[in-house]
Amino acid sequence: MGAVGIAALVEARCEELGLDATTLGFRLGYRNPAKAAGRVHALCDGHVTSRKSIAALERLPDALQVSAEAVQQALAATVAQKAALKWARVQAEDARWRAGFRPHAVILTERKCPTQIVICGLTGGIGRWLIIPLDLSCSPLTFVDQVKRALPRKLETNYSGGNYVPFFGVAHGFIVNYTPDTAVRFTLAGEPIESLEKAYCPGRISSDALLRLQT
């Protein structure tokens, strides 16, 4: 057999052997009919990395009466198919984000994850507490001054006289995202510190990170 995925391999062999999902699940060692069929469906849906799925894959050659190599090839094809779908989703999400991108500023704080997450979300979340919208009818040269004028409305003063953002803690600077691929980090006073190759977006997972999480 060629390098087809697990789903195609299972479907083809079940048809040849006259098996349904439950019967194949029994061959994989399951006694409960629902769990037997459920594990087969899980394999066919591409869920191949869990402990239970790995154990089922080890028994699959005997259950389907095929070689271990055939199952390994099908597994490799399944993993490759899943990776391709994930990458396509990530690319589509990135394209949507870029299409909707507008220059803005983000306040940098000591915490990336807010305290009291539910209340933070109900009161506007990151958009309210950390994001500073910019007047795009003005030149980008005015963006830093716009942020500096907006900061007093965003920041509160703690007992020691420091500036902080509710839920996110002490503020120590801001980033102006000029384009999806151009950003600059500043002190609260508006002094440039660092040029960035990507826009900084709290709460948004990068393409590489998303792929790592989904793998």
N, C-alpha and C positions, 0 to 999 in steps of 0.2 A: 504493500500500500504506500501511496505517496505521503508527504508530510502534511496531512490534514489535521485539523484541530481535534481536541478530545470529543467535542459534540458530534462532529461528523463521523469519527471513528466509532463511537458508541452507537449512533443511529444506524450506521451501515451494518455493524456486526449484530446488533439486536434484530435487525430485519432478517439477516441471513440465518440467525440461530432461533428465530421465533420467540424472542424474549421481550418482555415489557420492562419498564423501569423498576417495578417492584421485584420482579424475578431476578433481574440483574443485581439489585441491591442485596437480595438474599445471597447471591453468589459472592458478594463482597464481604459477607459475614454479618449482615444485619438481620435481626429476627423480627423486629417490629416493622410491619409493612409500610407505615408512613415514613419512618426513618430510613428505610431501605430505599424507597422511591425518592425521598428528599435528598439523600446523598448523591444519587445518580443525577438528579436535576441540578444540584449544586455544581458537580463536576462539569456538566454540559453548559452551565452558565458562566464557566470560567473561574469558579472559586476553587483554586487548586493549591493554595498555599497554607491552608489551615492544617492543624495536626490530623484531624479526622480525614480530610481530603488526601493528605499525603499517604496515610495508612490505606485508604481505598485505592489509590493509584498503584500502590505496591501489589495489590491483589487483582488489579484490573486485567493484566495479561492472561491469567488463568481464567478469570470470569468471562472474558471475551474470546478466549482461545486464540490469542495472537501472541507474537513475540514481545518480550520486554522492550526491544528496540523500537517496535511499532508504537508502543505507548509513549516511550520517551520522545520520539519524533513528534507525536501528536501533542504532547505536553509542551515541547519547545514551540510548536506552531501556535498553540493557544496563548502562551506567554507573549509571543511576538505580536499576535493580533490584539491582545489587550493593551500592550504598550503603544501600538499604533493608534488605537482608539483614544487612549488617554492623551497622547500628544496632540491629536486632532482637536480634542476638547479644550486643551490648554491653549492651543493656538487660536481657536475660535473665541475663547474668553478674552485673550489678550487683544485680539482684533477689536472686540466690542469695547473694551476699556480704552484703547487708543482712539477709537472713533468718537467716544464721548468725553475725551480728556479736555479739561480746561485748566489753564494755569491757576495755581492756588498756593497757599502757604500752609505749613503744618507746624504746630508748636511741638517742640521736643521736650519730653518730660522724663522724670526718673523711672516711671513705670510705663511699659508698653501695654500691659493688660490692666484695665481699670479695676479698682476695688468696687464692690457692690455692683457687679456687672448688670444685673437686672434693672436696678434703678438708673444706672448710667444709660442703658439702652432706652428706657422709658422717657428719659429727659432729653433725648436727642442723640445720644451716643457720640461717637468720634466726630461726626459731622458738626455737632454743636460745640463740643468742648475743645477740639484740637484743630479743626480746619478753619482757615481764614480765607474767605473768598476775595477775589481781586477785581478791581474795575478794569476790565479788559479794553475799555475804550481809551485808556491811557497807555502811554509808552511803558514797556517792560522796565525801563529805567526808574519808574516810579514805584515799582512793586515793593521794594524794601521799605520805603517811606509809608506806603499804605499799610504794611504789616505793623510797623512801629506805632502808627496812629490807632490801629485796631487792638493792639495788645492790652492796653489798660482796661478795655471792656471784657477781655478774656481772662485776665489774670486776677487772682485774689492774693491777699497778703497774709502770711502766717504769723504766728506769735513772735517769731524772731525777725520779722521784717522781710522775709524772703518771698519771692513770687511763686505761686503754685496754681495748678489747674485742678479743680475738683475731680475726684476719682483717679487722677493720674499723677498727682504729686508735684514736686518741685519742677519748675520750668527752667531749662538751661539753654534755650536757643530756639531757632526755628529754621525750617527749610523752605525755600521757594522752589516749587516745581514749575519750571518754565515750559518744558515739553516733556513727553514721556521718557526722553533720553537725556534730559538736561536739567540739573538741579544744583542749587548752591546752599550750603549750610552756613548759618550766621549765628552770632551771639545775639542775646536779647537786645543789645544796643545797636544791632545792625551791622556789625563788623564781619566781613566774610572770613570763613574758616577753611572751607573745603568745597571743591567742585565734585559733583557726583555724576556718574554715568547713567543713572536711572532715577526716575522720579521716586520719591519716598512716599509710600502710601500705607499708613498704619491700618491694619485690618485686612490688607490685601496680600495674599500669598503670591510670591513670585512664581514664574513658570517652573523653574528648576526645583524650588521647594515643593510645589504642588506635585510634581512628578515623583519626588522622593517619598512624599506622604502616601501616594496612591500605589506605590510599587509594593 
